[in-house]
Structure formats: C-alpha cells, structure tokens
Amino acid sequence: MFYGAVVWDPWLIVAQIVCLQCLYYLTLGVFMAILVGNRVSQVSLVYFFDYAAITASTFTGWCVISSFLLSSLAGSVYMLYLIERAKKCLDFSATLYIIHFLVCILYGGWPSSLTWWIVNVTGLAVMALLGECMCIRRELQEIPLPRHRSSVSVTGEMQQPRKLSCYFFAWEKILDYLKHFHRPFVRFCTSPAGDKGRP
C-alpha cells in the first residue's frame, strides 16, 4: 500500500504508525469481545491497558492473554501490507509496543506483573519475526516479466524478443554480488584481454 521509493518521508512514517496502531487495537477489541465478552458483563479499557487484567491465575486472564497474542499475529499480517519492508518490521513493531507501554503506564501505572511483560515481549517477537518472514517471502518472489513474441515490422525486419536484456540484467546482478564477496574474481573476469597478460 505504502510501498515506494526509499526516501525520508516523515508524514508517511507517521501515517504507517497510526494505521498500524489503530488496526492493532481494533483487532484486539474484536478478540476481546469474542473471548472475554462471554465471561464478563462489560469489556472495558481495563482489559486493554491495566496490567492486572493479564494474569494466568484465572480463565478470563488466559482469554485476555490469547487476545493479545492473536492480535500480534494479525499485526504481522498488517505489516505485510502497510510496511512491506522486512528491515522495517522490527522498528514498527517496537514502536507499537512502546506506545502501548506508555499508554499502560498512564492508565494503570508501572506494570509490575511478570505475566504482563512476558505476554508483551512475546507479542513483540511474534509480530516482528512473523512480519519480517512474510515480507522477505514477498521480496523474494520472482518479478513477472512480460513475454513478447518476435514480430515482423513494416520493413520486414524481425524484432528480437526482450530476453537478451533480461540476461544482461541477470548478469549485472551476479556481478554486483561478486563485487562484494569475490572482488579478485570479478577483476579477472571483467578486465580487458590485453590487461590479463600484465603483471
């Protein structure tokens, strides 16, 4: 959605953070309504931002924990379409949980529950790693190239297909890779024939 040239665009970054944060809380609210809403009379902000609501001692607490972890899984899918860059997934995931951490402090004080820290650190890891894996898989997909059949021009000359340019493009990519890891080999292969005999 926001994929484009690699330029510094602060408004784009802010828009991505806002969209990701809103989608995360919206998804968390949906899971809270499904899992926790059947066990309590009313789902309030306590279950979102109060660290005491995340507990492993009650079944309702496990429902809250499940809601947070499922929201992390959904957040990784959102990053696939909002962020689209594997190297940025950790940054946006950490930003999301830092904002959530600050809101929790303002709402219920410093989280003193070990369960709260385990759940949120696990959610951060799940969102960042799974989002990065999905973005890497998308980046590694083959770019579809249109296949043009050779056609005869008005003058009767045959127009060659564009496969040759694809071969040159692939060769350039191979040379770029070798320049980083095998520089002597590249200098030997790309040097003119007259230079090979020089010491």
N, CA, C and O of each residue as an XYZ file, in Angstrom:
796
protein
N       0.821     -1.209      0.000
C       0.000      0.000      0.000
C       0.854      1.257      0.000
O       0.658      2.152     -0.822
N       1.834      1.321      0.958
C       2.688      2.482      1.075
C       4.046      2.254      0.432
O       4.969      3.044      0.633
N       4.176      1.178     -0.345
C       5.478      0.820     -0.893
C       5.876      1.820     -1.967
O       5.047      2.201     -2.793
N       7.116      2.244     -1.966
C       7.568      3.187     -2.981
C       9.065      3.351     -2.901
O       9.773      2.481     -2.393
N       9.545      4.475     -3.407
C      10.970      4.746     -3.394
C      11.447      4.950     -1.961
O      10.706      5.409     -1.092
N      12.710      4.593     -1.746
C      13.282      4.708     -0.412
C      13.686      6.155     -0.187
O      14.812      6.539     -0.504
N      12.784      6.961      0.356
C      13.049      8.357      0.661
C      12.581      8.621      2.078
O      11.743      7.906      2.628
N      13.152      9.672      2.653
C      12.757     10.054      4.018
C      11.467     10.858      3.934
O      11.460     11.999      3.471
N      10.392     10.256      4.383
C       9.079     10.885      4.350
C       8.468     10.748      5.750
O       7.850      9.727      6.050
N       8.631     11.756      6.605
C       8.123     11.625      7.980
C       6.614     11.484      8.051
O       6.104     10.778      8.921
N       5.888     12.142      7.154
C       4.427     12.019      7.181
C       3.986     10.614      6.823
O       3.000     10.112      7.362
N       4.705      9.983      5.922
C       4.396      8.598      5.582
C       4.638      7.677      6.772
O       3.838      6.781      7.043
N       5.732      7.896      7.474
C       6.050      7.073      8.646
C       4.998      7.262      9.730
O       4.562      6.292     10.351
N       4.590      8.505      9.958
C       3.559      8.770     10.965
C       2.243      8.108     10.564
O       1.547      7.542     11.407
N       1.905      8.178      9.276
C       0.666      7.548      8.812
C       0.718      6.037      8.988
O      -0.283      5.424      9.357
N       1.872      5.430      8.730
C       2.018      3.988      8.923
C       1.889      3.612     10.396
O       1.245      2.617     10.732
N       2.500      4.405     11.273
C       2.418      4.118     12.710
C       0.978      4.231     13.197
O       0.505      3.376     13.945
N       0.281      5.286     12.773
C      -1.105      5.492     13.205
C      -2.000      4.375     12.692
O      -2.825      3.844     13.436
N      -1.841      4.018     11.424
C      -2.665      2.947     10.852
C      -2.413      1.620     11.555
O      -3.355      0.897     11.879
N      -1.143      1.298     11.791
C      -0.808      0.034     12.432
C      -1.321     -0.004     13.867
O      -1.825     -1.032     14.320
N      -1.194      1.117     14.584
C      -1.654      1.166     15.972
C      -3.181      1.037     16.050
O      -3.706      0.321     16.903
N      -3.876      1.724     15.168
C      -5.346      1.651     15.172
C      -5.831      0.253     14.797
O      -6.761     -0.268     15.413
N      -5.212     -0.346     13.803
C      -5.619     -1.695     13.416
C      -5.328     -2.702     14.522
O      -6.098     -3.640     14.731
N      -4.222     -2.509     15.227
C      -3.888     -3.415     16.324
C      -4.945     -3.349     17.422
O      -5.424     -4.384     17.886
N      -5.309     -2.139     17.839
C      -6.307     -2.000     18.906
C      -7.698     -2.424     18.433
O      -8.486     -2.962     19.211
N      -7.992     -2.182     17.166
C      -9.278     -2.634     16.636
C      -9.361     -4.155     16.648
O     -10.386     -4.726     17.020
N      -8.287     -4.799     16.241
C      -8.262     -6.266     16.267
C      -8.289     -6.790     17.697
O      -8.958     -7.781     17.989
N      -7.563     -6.124     18.581
C      -7.580     -6.523     19.989
C      -8.984     -6.400     20.571
O      -9.414     -7.249     21.352
N      -9.694     -5.347     20.191
C     -11.062     -5.196     20.669
C     -11.984     -6.281     20.161
O     -12.865     -6.745     20.884
N     -11.780     -6.693     18.902
C     -12.606     -7.772     18.346
C     -12.354     -9.079     19.097
O     -13.299     -9.780     19.459
N     -11.092     -9.405     19.329
C     -10.775    -10.640     20.060
C     -11.226    -10.560     21.517
O     -11.649    -11.562     22.093
N     -11.136     -9.375     22.110
C     -11.630     -9.218     23.477
C     -13.137     -9.456     23.538
O     -13.637    -10.116     24.448
N     -13.849     -8.909     22.557
C     -15.300     -9.081     22.547
C     -15.685    -10.542     22.361
O     -16.684    -10.996     22.920
N     -14.901    -11.281     21.579
C     -15.227    -12.683     21.319
C     -14.849    -13.576     22.499
O     -15.639    -14.414     22.934
N     -13.630    -13.389     23.012
C     -13.120    -14.298     24.036
C     -13.484    -13.875     25.455
O     -13.852    -14.707     26.284
N     -13.380    -12.577     25.726
C     -13.615    -12.095     27.085
C     -15.066    -11.663     27.284
O     -15.595    -11.753     28.391
N     -15.703    -11.200     26.225
C     -17.059    -10.688     26.363
C     -18.065    -11.709     26.849
O     -19.078    -11.342     27.444
N     -17.802    -12.988     26.607
C     -18.722    -14.028     27.073
C     -18.586    -14.328     28.566
O     -19.434    -15.009     29.142
N     -17.515    -13.817     29.196
C     -17.266    -14.160     30.595
C     -17.435    -12.984     31.537
O     -17.517    -13.170     32.752
N     -17.488    -11.780     30.997
C     -17.666    -10.590     31.845
C     -18.892     -9.836     31.361
O     -19.345    -10.014     30.231
N     -19.411     -9.007     32.221
C     -20.619     -8.260     31.863
C     -20.326     -7.142     30.878
O     -21.183     -6.794     30.066
N     -19.126     -6.575     30.938
C     -18.773     -5.465     30.061
C     -17.264     -5.465     29.837
O     -16.481     -5.578     30.779
N     -16.877     -5.336     28.578
C     -15.459     -5.246     28.226
C     -15.068     -3.770     28.239
O     -15.551     -2.985     27.424
N     -14.201     -3.406     29.159
C     -13.779     -2.012     29.311
C     -12.297     -1.875     28.978
O     -11.628     -2.847     28.630
N     -11.801     -0.644     29.093
C     -10.395     -0.377     28.808
C      -9.461     -1.024     29.827
O      -8.251     -1.080     29.609
N     -10.005     -1.504     30.923
C      -9.171     -2.184     31.918
C      -8.468     -3.383     31.306
O      -7.302     -3.642     31.604
N      -9.166     -4.109     30.459
C      -8.585     -5.308     29.852
C      -7.562     -4.955     28.777
O      -6.765     -5.805     28.378
N      -7.578     -3.717     28.307
C      -6.619     -3.288     27.300
C      -5.327     -2.761     27.925
O      -4.231     -3.096     27.474
N      -5.462     -1.936     28.966
C      -4.316     -1.157     29.441
C      -3.965     -1.393     30.908
O      -2.960     -0.860     31.378
N      -4.738     -2.157     31.633
C      -4.402     -2.429     33.026
C      -3.609     -3.740     33.101
O      -4.089     -4.793     32.683
N      -2.406     -3.656     33.633
C      -1.549     -4.844     33.677
C      -2.130     -5.939     34.556
O      -1.800     -7.110     34.374
N      -3.000     -5.578     35.516
C      -3.578     -6.584     36.406
C      -4.556     -7.505     35.683
O      -4.850     -8.599     36.163
N      -5.065     -7.062     34.522
C      -6.013     -7.904     33.779
C      -5.320     -9.069     33.092
O      -5.958    -10.071     32.767
N      -4.007     -8.941     32.867
C      -3.246    -10.021     32.222
C      -2.692    -10.912     33.328
O      -1.665    -10.609     33.935
N      -3.380    -11.993     33.573
C      -2.982    -12.914     34.634
C      -3.237    -14.341     34.189
O      -4.167    -14.623     33.433
N      -2.390    -15.230     34.673
C      -2.534    -16.646     34.338
C      -3.243    -17.435     35.425
O      -3.277    -18.664     35.377
N      -3.808    -16.744     36.399
C      -4.445    -17.440     37.508
C      -5.937    -17.683     37.288
O      -6.549    -18.463     38.019
N      -6.529    -17.023     36.288
C      -7.949    -17.207     36.001
C      -8.145    -17.521     34.528
O      -7.274    -17.255     33.699
N      -9.299    -18.089     34.218
C      -9.593    -18.398     32.816
C      -9.816    -17.116     32.019
O      -9.456    -17.044     30.844
N     -10.404    -16.113     32.649
C     -10.581    -14.829     31.972
C      -9.235    -14.204     31.632
O      -9.071    -13.604     30.570
N      -8.273    -14.346     32.538
C      -6.936    -13.844     32.255
C      -6.293    -14.540     31.075
O      -5.603    -13.904     30.278
N      -6.511    -15.847     30.952
C      -5.989    -16.566     29.785
C      -6.673    -16.112     28.509
O      -6.048    -16.095     27.448
N      -7.937    -15.747     28.589
C      -8.632    -15.209     27.412
C      -8.040    -13.866     26.998
O      -7.916    -13.572     25.808
N      -7.676    -13.057     27.985
C      -7.029    -11.776     27.687
C      -5.658    -12.010     27.055
O      -5.300    -11.346     26.082
N      -4.905    -12.939     27.596
C      -3.595    -13.265     27.027
C      -3.735    -13.747     25.586
O      -2.964    -13.338     24.718
N      -4.707    -14.607     25.329
C      -4.933    -15.101     23.973
C      -5.301    -13.963     23.027
O      -4.888    -13.959     21.867
N      -6.069    -13.008     23.513
C      -6.451    -11.870     22.677
C      -5.228    -11.058     22.264
O      -5.116    -10.643     21.110
N      -4.316    -10.832     23.202
C      -3.104    -10.072     22.885
C      -2.214    -10.821     21.891
O      -1.673    -10.215     20.966
N      -2.063    -12.119     22.074
C      -1.197    -12.885     21.168
C      -1.813    -13.002     19.777
O      -1.101    -12.915     18.776
N      -3.109    -13.197     19.708
C      -3.768    -13.253     18.405
C      -3.704    -11.905     17.697
O      -3.590    -11.851     16.472
N      -3.777    -10.828     18.452
C      -3.631     -9.502     17.852
C      -2.224     -9.289     17.311
O      -2.038     -8.602     16.306
N      -1.238     -9.875     17.973
C       0.136     -9.799     17.459
C       0.266    -10.529     16.126
O       0.931    -10.044     15.211
N      -0.368    -11.693     16.018
C      -0.366    -12.409     14.741
C      -1.028    -11.583     13.646
O      -0.529    -11.507     12.523
N      -2.156    -10.963     13.985
C      -2.824    -10.117     12.997
C      -1.970     -8.901     12.641
O      -1.972     -8.451     11.495
N      -1.232     -8.365     13.634
C      -0.369     -7.226     13.357
C       0.740     -7.537     12.369
O       1.138     -6.677     11.583
N       1.240     -8.762     12.407
C       2.260     -9.146     11.424
C       1.684     -9.163     10.013
O       2.378     -8.828      9.054
N       0.422     -9.551      9.885
C      -0.224     -9.525      8.569
C      -0.437     -8.082      8.127
O      -0.270     -7.771      6.948
N      -0.802     -7.203      9.046
C      -0.978     -5.796      8.690
C       0.321     -5.186      8.191
O       0.311     -4.380      7.260
N       1.444     -5.564      8.804
C       2.725     -5.019      8.364
C       3.088     -5.485      6.964
O       3.801     -4.787      6.244
N       2.601     -6.661      6.573
C       2.869     -7.140      5.225
C       2.300     -6.195      4.182
O       2.868     -6.052      3.100
N       1.185     -5.551      4.495
C       0.531     -4.661      3.538
C       0.796     -3.182      3.813
O       0.731     -2.363      2.896
N       1.093     -2.832      5.060
C       1.345     -1.432      5.390
C       2.814     -1.055      5.280
O       3.147      0.012      4.763
N       3.696     -1.927      5.766
C       5.122     -1.621      5.807
C       5.833     -2.156      4.568
O       6.529     -1.419      3.870
N       5.645     -3.451      4.306
C       6.139     -4.119      3.086
C       7.661     -4.212      3.007
O       8.189     -4.670      1.994
N       8.357     -3.804      4.015
C       9.816     -3.916      4.025
C      10.237     -4.737      5.242
O       9.884     -4.406      6.374
N      10.990     -5.806      5.002
C      11.377     -6.703      6.086
C      12.260     -5.998      7.116
O      12.140     -6.254      8.315
N      13.138     -5.120      6.658
C      14.073     -4.478      7.583
C      13.400     -3.449      8.485
O      14.006     -2.988      9.452
N      12.151     -3.082      8.180
C      11.439     -2.099      8.997
C      10.445     -2.733      9.955
O       9.851     -2.031     10.774
N      10.252     -4.033      9.874
C       9.232     -4.681     10.699
C       9.551     -4.566     12.186
O       8.657     -4.308     12.992
N      10.811     -4.755     12.555
C      11.188     -4.654     13.967
C      10.985     -3.240     14.488
O      10.540     -3.057     15.621
N      11.304     -2.238     13.676
C      11.157     -0.853     14.116
C       9.690     -0.512     14.388
O       9.368      0.087     15.414
N       8.812     -0.892     13.474
C       7.403     -0.563     13.648
C       6.761     -1.406     14.752
O       5.870     -0.928     15.456
N       7.199     -2.634     14.906
C       6.670     -3.460     15.991
C       7.087     -2.890     17.344
O       6.274     -2.802     18.265
N       8.345     -2.509     17.459
C       8.814     -1.920     18.718
C       8.112     -0.598     19.004
O       7.786     -0.305     20.154
N       7.879      0.199     17.971
C       7.167      1.466     18.159
C       5.752      1.221     18.665
O       5.277      1.922     19.559
N       5.082      0.229     18.094
C       3.722     -0.085     18.523
C       3.687     -0.466     19.999
O       2.836      0.019     20.744
N       4.597     -1.322     20.423
C       4.575     -1.786     21.812
C       5.117     -0.731     22.771
O       4.740     -0.728     23.943
N       5.977      0.151     22.318
C       6.413      1.252     23.173
C       5.251      2.203     23.438
O       5.055      2.655     24.566
N       4.480      2.505     22.389
C       3.300      3.353     22.577
C       2.305      2.673     23.512
O       1.731      3.316     24.391
N       2.102      1.369     23.320
C       1.196      0.640     24.202
C       1.714      0.642     25.646
O       0.930      0.757     26.588
N       3.008      0.517     25.812
C       3.622      0.549     27.142
C       3.396      1.893     27.825
O       3.077      1.937     29.014
N       3.557      2.990     27.084
C       3.357      4.321     27.655
C       1.893      4.547     28.027
O       1.595      5.136     29.066
N       0.983      4.076     27.175
C      -0.440      4.224     27.482
C      -0.800      3.421     28.730
O      -1.594      3.873     29.554
N      -0.222      2.239     28.867
C      -0.480      1.419     30.058
C       0.026      2.100     31.329
O      -0.613      2.020     32.378
N       1.176      2.770     31.233
C       1.693      3.488     32.401
C       0.758      4.632     32.779
O       0.472      4.845     33.958
N       0.280      5.369     31.770
C      -0.626      6.480     32.057
C      -1.960      5.991     32.615
O      -2.593      6.690     33.405
N      -2.384      4.817     32.217
C      -3.701      4.322     32.627
C      -3.664      3.622     33.995
O      -4.481      3.910     34.869
N      -2.720      2.714     34.164
C      -2.725      1.901     35.380
C      -1.433      1.891     36.154
O      -1.288      1.116     37.099
N      -0.485      2.736     35.777
C       0.787      2.766     36.483
C       1.803      1.801     35.879
O       1.555      1.149     34.864
N       2.950      1.736     36.542
C       4.041      0.890     36.049
C       3.638     -0.580     36.117
O       3.203     -1.050     37.169
N       3.779     -1.323     34.997
C       3.393     -2.749     35.007
C       4.328     -3.563     35.893
O       5.488     -3.782     35.545
N       3.829     -4.000     37.016
C       4.638     -4.779     37.958
C       4.380     -6.272     37.856
O       4.910     -7.052     38.647
N       3.570     -6.671     36.888
C       3.242     -8.088     36.714
C       4.219     -8.729     35.738
O       4.431     -8.225     34.635
N       4.805     -9.831     36.150
C       5.713    -10.555     35.261
C       4.965    -11.116     34.052
O       5.511    -11.173     32.949
N       3.730    -11.526     34.261
C       2.932    -12.060     33.150
C       2.729    -11.002     32.076
O       2.770    -11.313     30.885
N       2.513     -9.761     32.480
C       2.325     -8.676     31.515
C       3.563     -8.528     30.633
O       3.451     -8.389     29.415
N       4.734     -8.559     31.250
C       5.976     -8.405     30.490
C       6.199     -9.591     29.556
O       6.627     -9.405     28.417
N       5.919    -10.794     30.016
C       6.112    -11.975     29.169
C       5.186    -11.931     27.965
O       5.608    -12.212     26.843
N       3.929    -11.581     28.192
C       2.961    -11.542     27.097
C       3.339    -10.486     26.067
O       3.283    -10.750     24.866
N       3.719     -9.311     26.512
C       4.017     -8.237     25.567
C       5.349     -8.444     24.843
O       5.461     -8.139     23.656
N       6.343     -8.954     25.539
C       7.607     -9.250     24.848
C       7.404    -10.374     23.832
O       7.959    -10.325     22.734
N       6.614    -11.382     24.192
C       6.312    -12.449     23.244
C       5.530    -11.918     22.048
O       5.801    -12.294     20.907
N       4.557    -11.041     22.313
C       3.801    -10.444     21.212
C       4.676     -9.622     20.298
O       4.509     -9.661     19.079
N       5.614     -8.872     20.868
C       6.551     -8.102     20.049
C       7.397     -9.009     19.174
O       7.584     -8.734     17.988
N       7.910    -10.091     19.748
C       8.739    -11.018     18.981
C       7.937    -11.691     17.869
O       8.423    -11.832     16.747
N       6.720    -12.101     18.180
C       5.882    -12.765     17.181
C       5.569    -11.815     16.037
O       5.693    -12.187     14.870
N       5.164    -10.591     16.357
C       4.808     -9.631     15.317
C       6.005     -9.282     14.433
O       5.883     -9.238     13.209
N       7.158     -9.034     15.053
C       8.333     -8.637     14.284
C       8.860     -9.778     13.420
O       9.120     -9.586     12.232
N       9.019    -10.963     14.005
C       9.608    -12.079     13.265
C       8.678    -12.592     12.179
O       9.111    -12.827     11.051
N       7.407    -12.767     12.508
C       6.477    -13.268     11.500
C       6.257    -12.251     10.391
O       6.184    -12.619      9.218
N       6.150    -10.972     10.750
C       6.023     -9.948      9.721
C       7.245     -9.871      8.832
O       7.129     -9.685      7.621
N       8.432    -10.016      9.437
C       9.660     -9.991      8.645
C       9.734    -11.188      7.709
O      10.145    -11.046      6.557
N       9.343    -12.363      8.185
C       9.368    -13.551      7.336
C       8.427    -13.404      6.149
O       8.784    -13.759      5.025
N       7.229    -12.883      6.390
C       6.279    -12.722      5.287
C       6.743    -11.661      4.296
O       6.556    -11.815      3.089
N       7.345    -10.586      4.800
C       7.862     -9.563      3.894
C       9.038    -10.088      3.072
O       9.169     -9.758      1.893
N       9.888    -10.899      3.688
C      11.015    -11.477      2.945
C      10.509    -12.407      1.854
O      11.037    -12.394      0.742
N       9.505    -13.206      2.147
C       8.941    -14.098      1.128
C       8.365    -13.307     -0.025
O       8.492    -13.712     -1.180
N       7.730    -12.179      0.274
C       7.198    -11.357     -0.819
C       8.328    -10.729     -1.625
O       8.250    -10.661     -2.852
N       9.386    -10.266     -0.942
C      10.503     -9.642     -1.657
C      11.252    -10.631     -2.526
O      11.826    -10.246     -3.545
N      11.258    -11.915     -2.137
C      11.986    -12.924     -2.899
C      11.168    -13.523     -4.039
O      11.679    -14.343     -4.801
N       9.925    -13.128     -4.160
C       9.125    -13.645     -5.258
C       9.661    -13.129     -6.585
O      10.157    -12.007     -6.680
N       9.550    -13.969     -7.602
C      10.034    -13.583     -8.919
C       9.180    -12.446     -9.470
O       7.953    -12.462     -9.370
N       9.859    -11.459    -10.053
C       9.163    -10.344    -10.669
C       8.648    -10.801    -12.024
O       9.456    -11.182    -12.871
N       7.351    -10.782    -12.268
C       6.832    -11.239    -13.562
C       7.249    -10.298    -14.683
O       7.028     -9.089    -14.614
N       7.847    -10.865    -15.699
C       8.274    -10.103    -16.867
C       7.388    -10.458    -18.050
O       7.156    -11.639    -18.307
N       6.894     -9.476    -18.768
C       6.039     -9.787    -19.922
C       6.827    -10.461    -21.025
O       7.954    -10.070    -21.326
N       6.235    -11.465    -21.617
C       6.857    -12.187    -22.717
C       6.312    -11.661    -24.041
O       5.110    -11.712    -24.304
N       7.216    -11.160    -24.855
C       6.836    -10.614    -26.142
C       7.309    -11.557    -27.241
O       8.478    -11.937    -27.298
N       6.404    -11.914    -28.085
C       6.783    -12.734    -29.216
C       7.454    -11.867    -30.273
O       7.146    -10.685    -30.432
N       8.372    -12.489    -30.980
C       9.042    -11.774    -32.056
C       8.045    -11.513    -33.172
O       7.331    -12.416    -33.607
N       8.005    -10.296    -33.619
C       7.055     -9.908    -34.662
C       7.807     -9.279    -35.812
O       8.952     -8.855    -35.659
N       7.171     -9.219    -36.949
C       7.767     -8.674    -38.160
C       7.332     -7.237    -38.294
O       6.136     -6.950    -38.250
N       8.273     -6.326    -38.457
C       7.965     -4.917    -38.605
C       7.488     -4.637    -40.021
O       7.389     -5.540    -40.852
N       7.195     -3.357    -40.281
C       6.688     -2.980    -41.593
C       7.740     -3.200    -42.649
O       7.407     -3.560    -43.778
N       8.990     -2.998    -42.321
C      10.070     -3.183    -43.292
C      10.427     -4.645    -43.468
O      11.274     -4.977    -44.298
N       9.805     -5.518    -42.712
C      10.077     -6.935    -42.851
C      11.167     -7.436    -41.942
O      11.518     -8.615    -41.995
N      11.721     -6.562    -41.098
C      12.792     -6.970    -40.206
C      12.195     -7.623    -38.964
O      11.146     -7.203    -38.475
N      12.858     -8.631    -38.469
C      12.410     -9.345    -37.280
C      12.826     -8.570    -36.043
O      13.987     -8.184    -35.900
N      11.877     -8.347    -35.154
C      12.176     -7.720    -33.872
C      12.489     -8.808    -32.853
O      11.653     -9.668    -32.577
N      13.673     -8.769    -32.308
C      14.114     -9.774    -31.358
C      13.345     -9.615    -30.056
O      13.012     -8.498    -29.661
N      13.065    -10.719    -29.392
C      12.414    -10.622    -28.081
C      13.322     -9.968    -27.070
O      14.517     -9.784    -27.305
N      12.750     -9.625    -25.964
C      13.481     -8.880    -24.950
C      14.180     -9.807    -23.958
O      14.531     -9.380    -22.859
N      14.383    -11.050    -24.327
C      15.063    -11.972    -23.421
C      16.516    -11.583    -23.208
O      17.080    -11.800    -22.135
N      17.131    -10.991    -24.268
C      18.544    -10.651    -24.160
C      18.776     -9.617    -23.064
O      19.748     -9.707    -22.314
N      17.875     -8.630    -22.974
C      18.026     -7.631    -21.917
C      17.871     -8.259    -20.537
O      18.508     -7.826    -19.577
N      17.025     -9.278    -20.442
C      16.877     -9.976    -19.163
C      18.156    -10.696    -18.779
O      18.536    -10.718    -17.609
N      18.829    -11.295    -19.780
C      20.091    -11.970    -19.498
C      21.146    -10.973    -19.014
O      21.883    -11.257    -18.070
N      21.217     -9.803    -19.662
C      22.168     -8.785    -19.230
C      21.851     -8.301    -17.822
O      22.751     -8.062    -17.016
N      20.569     -8.161    -17.539
C      20.168     -7.735    -16.195
C      20.584     -8.764    -15.151
O      21.079     -8.403    -14.084
N      20.383    -10.047    -15.456
C      20.778    -11.101    -14.524
C      22.292    -11.127    -14.343
O      22.787    -11.329    -13.234
N      23.028    -10.922    -15.442
C      24.483    -10.921    -15.350
C      24.981     -9.754    -14.498
O      25.930     -9.904    -13.729
N      24.336     -8.586    -14.636
C      24.712     -7.449    -13.805
C      24.467     -7.735    -12.327
O      25.275     -7.344    -11.485
N      23.361     -8.413    -11.998
C      23.089     -8.764    -10.613
C      24.124     -9.736    -10.066
O      24.538     -9.630     -8.912
N      24.540    -10.680    -10.900
C      25.573    -11.625    -10.471
C      26.883    -10.899    -10.207
O      27.567    -11.189     -9.226
N      27.237     -9.954    -11.078
C      28.473     -9.201    -10.883
C      28.400     -8.328     -9.637
O      29.392     -8.180     -8.923
N      27.223     -7.746     -9.369
C      27.073     -6.957     -8.140
C      27.290     -7.814     -6.900
O      27.893     -7.366     -5.925
N      26.795     -9.049     -6.944
C      27.001     -9.954     -5.810
C      28.473    -10.314     -5.665
O      29.008    -10.341     -4.557
N      29.126    -10.592     -6.798
C      30.529    -10.992     -6.746
C      31.437     -9.839     -6.331
O      32.510    -10.061     -5.769
N      31.007     -8.603     -6.608
C      31.830     -7.466     -6.223
C      31.969     -7.353     -4.709
O      32.975     -6.851     -4.207
N      30.984     -7.810     -4.005
C      31.018     -7.715     -2.545
C      31.787     -8.872     -1.905
O      32.374     -8.711     -0.835
N      31.784    -10.023     -2.551
C      32.351    -11.210     -1.909
C      33.557    -11.799     -2.662
O      34.370    -12.507     -2.069
N      33.667    -11.516     -3.931
C      34.760    -12.106     -4.721
C      35.335    -11.025     -5.640
O      35.285    -11.167     -6.862
N      35.869     -9.969     -5.078
C      36.398     -8.877     -5.888
C      37.548     -9.303     -6.815
O      37.568     -8.877     -7.970
N      38.507    -10.129     -6.356
C      39.572    -10.539     -7.305
C      39.018    -11.291     -8.502
O      39.483    -11.091     -9.624
N      38.045    -12.142     -8.286
C      37.463    -12.891     -9.401
C      36.764    -11.964    -10.384
O      36.824    -12.184    -11.594
N      36.110    -10.943     -9.884
C      35.416    -10.012    -10.766
C      36.403     -9.211    -11.587
O      36.190     -8.989    -12.779
N      37.507     -8.764    -10.942
C      38.510     -8.008    -11.695
C      39.133     -8.853    -12.792
O      39.472     -8.343    -13.860
N      39.285    -10.146    -12.527
C      39.851    -11.034    -13.542
C      38.891    -11.228    -14.711
O      39.311    -11.256    -15.867
N      37.595    -11.364    -14.405
C      36.612    -11.635    -15.460
C      36.283    -10.404    -16.276
O      36.012    -10.519    -17.472
N      36.298     -9.238    -15.672
C      35.877     -8.024    -16.364
C      37.035     -7.228    -16.954
O      36.813     -6.237    -17.649
N      38.264     -7.650    -16.685
C      39.407     -6.921    -17.234
C      39.531     -7.191    -18.720
O      39.201     -8.293    -19.160
N      40.008     -6.202    -19.542
C      40.198     -6.445    -20.980
C      41.216     -7.541    -21.225
O      42.011     -7.907    -20.359
N      41.151     -8.048    -22.456
C      42.043     -9.165    -22.788
C      43.496     -8.733    -22.759
O      44.389     -9.522    -22.450
N      43.717     -7.464    -23.087
C      45.112     -7.017    -23.082
C      45.677     -6.846    -21.696
O      46.891     -6.907    -21.502
N      44.802     -6.631    -20.726
C      45.301     -6.432    -19.368
C      45.618     -7.721    -18.658
O      46.322     -7.705    -17.648
N      45.105     -8.877    -19.165
C      45.320    -10.127    -18.447
C      46.785    -10.547    -18.458
O      47.248    -11.255    -17.564
N      47.493    -10.107    -19.463
C      48.900    -10.503    -19.511
C      49.816     -9.626    -18.708
O      50.988     -9.944    -18.506
N      49.260     -8.487    -18.237
C      50.107     -7.603    -17.449
C      50.292     -8.132    -16.054
O      49.418     -8.836    -15.546
N      51.405     -7.817    -15.413
C      51.632     -8.291    -14.049
C      50.755     -7.515    -13.102
O      50.787     -7.754    -11.894
